[in-house]
Amino acid sequence: MSPPALPDKGIEAMDKRLGGLMVRAQAGDKQSYAVLLRECESIIRSVARASGDDALCETVVELSLRTLHNARQAYDPRRSFVAWLTAITRHCA
């Protein structure tokens, strides 16, 4: 399954933007991290809804954001951020 379609922006541009925010967050930029979490929520919701269980959507969102937070230093900026986030979300779902 490919990463979710993102509205109004190409997936590559979104991936680059989110990856950049994560790199800045890894360096301690709290503002970038806050923006990153807000922007990731819509991607997480899309993936969670695709799993087919709307009742668990909020739980998956919460678990995914928590997992992203706990694993943030493991993100490799040479790889796709959206694919990394999607894998986290699917695991949580």
Secondary structure, 3 states (H helix, E strand, C coil): CCCCCCCCCCHHHHHHHHHHHHHHHHCCCHHHHHHHHHHHHHHHHHHHHHCCCHHHHHHHHHHHHHHHHHHHHHCCCCCCHHHHHHHHHHHHC
